[in-house]
Amino acid sequence: MKKTFKELCELFEEIENTSSRLDMTSLMSVFLKQCSLYDIQVISYLVQGRVAPMFVDREFGYSEKSFINLVDGYFKSKGKSIDFAKMRKKVGDIGDCIAVVSKDLRKKTGERNISEVYVLLWEIVNTSGLGSVERKGNMVMDFLRTSSDIEAKYFARIVCGSLRLGMHSKTMMDVFSYIVTGNKDLSEEFNRVYGVSSDIGYVASLLNSFKRDQVEKNIKDISVTPGFPILARLVERVGSFEEVFERLGDEVLVQPKFDGLRLQIHRFEKEDIFKREVIWQKFLVEESAGLDLFDSTREEEDTIVKLFTRNLEDVTDMFPEVVEEAKRIKGTKSFILDSEVLGWNYSEDTFLSYQETMQRKRKYDVDITKESIPVKSLVFDLLYLNGKDLTGMDTEKRIEKMKKIFGSREGSIEVAETLKVGTIEELKSVFDNYVNNMGLEGVIVKQVGGGYRAGTRNYEWIKLKKSMENGLVDTVDFVVVGYYMGSGRRAQLGIGALLGAIYNEESNTYDAICKVGTGISDELFKKIVVDVKSLVVSDAPKRVVVNNLLKPDVWVIPKIVITVDADEVTRDISKDKNGIGNGLSLRFPRLIEWDRDTNLEDVTTVKDLTTIFESKSGKK
Ligand code: ATP
C-alpha cells in the first residue's frame, strides 16, 4: 500500500504533539508497517532532516530567513505584502508561517506519494552552480503552490532543516524493532548495525520482509565498511581515581586526552565502496547530478582516503595533509583509525588550542590555513584492517596491533601513547604528567577487554579531566532555549544571560535549568545576539520545560549548543516540585564555548548531570 506525503505530514503532526517516547514509537511503527521498504528508507532519512545519511555532504541550502525571503518575493511580485517577521514571532516557526499563508499561494492541490516528494527533495539538494538559486526557488514555489497547508508546513520545515520531531535515532531503532517483533527485542541489534553503518536508511533497508527470522539473518553479519563512518564510541565520567579501578578491574589502559576534533581516518580501495544497496546510492549511480558525492571515487588513483568527524561530517577536503599521509602508509591496503586531530606547532612539537584547531574546520581557503595552522592526528584506536572488522576485538589487542603497524610513524598521523597501570598511585602519576607537565586536558582510561562499541557510552571508557580536582568532573553541554534582557550595559548589548537546557531522556523534554551570564565578552555577546535572532519564538518551544522562576524574557528554538563549567552541581528539589531536570542546577556557571559543534542528541542528559552531581557529593 502506498502512503501519501500528506499522510506522512499528518503522522509528523501527531508525533509532534506526543511527548511519550513509547507513544511516538508506536505511532511511527504502525505507520511504517503500511509503507513500502523504499518509503521506510525515505522516511527514516526525513526524520533525521536529511535525504541521505549524515555523512553525505548534501544540504538544502535554505535558512529560515532565505526561505521566507523566497516566499515574500513571490507575494511581492503579486503586489501583496506580508509581515513575516511579526507573523513568525506570533505563530511559531517557519512551518507554521508557511501553513498560514499556504492558501494564498495555492493554485491547486493534488495527491503526491512519498517517493515523488523524495525525488523532488533530492533534486533540490543536488541543484548547484550558475542560476541554481532561481531553479531551486522555482522547485520550492511549485511545490508550495500545489500543496495543502499541512504539506506546505512540513515541506518548509524539512527544507529549512527545522523538522525537529524529537525522534532520536535510538527511538527509530526501537521503531524498527517494534515493526519486526512488536517489542524492543531487536533494538540493541539495530543500534549495533546503526553504529557500524551510520546510515539509518541502510538499517531500514534490512527490514525487507518484516519477518523476524529473515531480518535477524539480515542484520547478523552486518559489519564495518570502510568509506562509511562508524559512530564514535563515547566516554563516561567518574568522580575519583579510586572509582576507575572499582569499575574497570585491576589493570587499565591510560591514554592522553587531547582537546581537538575527533577524526576517523578511512583508507580503502575503490572497489570496496558501493557494496551497500541504499536508495541514495542508486541515485548516485543513475544520476550524474549525484556523482560528485564521493569526489575521490572519480580520481584515477585506486586508493581513497575519507575523514569523518564525530558528527559524521565528511571533512576529507579540510585536512589534505592527513589525507596525503594516510595514502603514503605502506604495507596495509585498508584501515580505519580513530583519532583526535590537533593544530600543531611543529618547530616546538606542541599542540595548539582547541580554538586554533577549529579554525581548520572550514571549507574555504584550506591552502592558506593549512600553512598557518598545520595539524597532527593523534591516533588512539584501530577499527578495521585489510578487510577485517576489528571492532569485536579486545581494546588491548586492537591497540597492540595499531602500535605494531603504525607505531613508528611521525608527522601528520602519529600513534598516541598507551600505558597500562595497576594502582591508583600509578594512575595519578600518569595523570599528573599529562596534565601538569604536558598541559593536556586529562586522560582517557580504557578497559583492557571488550570491543569497540560504536555510538555507545558506558564505563569501559572513562574520562578524567583536570577540572575534576577543583570543579566539576566534566563540563556541561546545554542547548540554548531562551535569554534574558539583563539591565544596564548588558541590556544595551541586547542580551543579559542565556537559559540552558539539558535533555531528559525519560520525559523526552529539554529541561531548562541554568542561567548563564558569565564568561562572555562584549564581542561574544554581539555575536550571540546575531546568532539567536533568527531563532526567536513567542512561546516556549515544544518539548522545552522550565519552572516559573527561570522563565526567560525571550524564547529561542533549541539549536545552539554551549559548553559550560561551574563550581558545582547543586540540587534543590524543594524549589522545583515538578522535578524539572531532577532539581539540578549549577553554581557559578560560566560559558566556556559558544555554539559547540555538537548535535542536539548529544547534549548533557539529566542522567549525565545526576552522575556528575553524585560523583562530586560522594554519594556513590
Ligand atoms: P561527551 O563525549 O561526553 O559528549 P565532549 O564532546 O565534551 O563530551 P570530551 O569531554 O572532550 O567530549 O571527551 C570525549 C572526547 O575526547 C572524544 O570524543 C574524543 O574526541 C576526545 N579524545 C581525546 N583523546 C582521546 C583518547 N585517547 N581516546 C578517546 N577519545 C579521546
Boltz pocket constraint, residues with backbone or C-beta under 6 A from the ligand:
constraints:
  - pocket:
      binder: B
      contacts: [[A, 232], [A, 233], [A, 234], [A, 235], [A, 255], [A, 256], [A, 257], [A, 258], [A, 259], [A, 260], [A, 261], [A, 262], [A, 310], [A, 339], [A, 340], [A, 380], [A, 416], [A, 444], [A, 463], [A, 474], [A, 602]]
      max_distance: 6.0
